[in-house]
Amino acid sequence: MYGWDDRGHVVEVAVTATSDRRAAPVHGSLAVYPGTFDPFTPGHRDLVTRARVMFDRIIVLLAVNADKRPTAEATARAVRVRDAMPAVWGNVEVDTWTGLTAAYCLRRGATVIVRGVRTAADLRYEYQLAAMNEQLGIQTVWLPSRPQLAATSSTVARAYRSAQLTRPWHNAE
């Protein structure tokens, strides 16, 4: 994976998956993990699993983006996301929002945005968003994808699902 040095040059950095050791959450902290989650993948769930022990509360925020055409309405996706998490995760909330994630954070009093990073391209894009959000007083925490989950994105999952549904032998009479 690549990162930046003090002079803004791209450098290679080693990134390893985090351990499952318990960490004490930052007292009183509220973080937002935004995305379209169409669908909510095992990689997304893993990030929530890891982030929920770092912060007192985390909101999984389903972004409603007019530029994207999700396969289901936001409320239906929100139900799927909530159903994908154990009920005992009382510090995890699921919500929907149309607009800038930073505006949602300011409205809810969240000071941190959690984002997953799979590739160097993800990091470049996320760095730009983080710089903008920092100007609004909201920090970004990047969590690297676990290697075994990094290859699956929502786009890949949708394409796979679509291919499964359109196979000629799938609709055998």
PyMOL commands that set and color helices and strands:
alter all, ss='L'
color gray80, all
select helices_A, chain A and resi 42-51+74-83+101-108+120-135+154-166+168-171
alter helices_A, ss='H'
color red, helices_A
select strands_A, chain A and resi 2-4+10-12+26-35+55-64+92-98+112-117+139-144
alter strands_A, ss='S'
color yellow, strands_A
deselect
rebuild
show_as cartoon
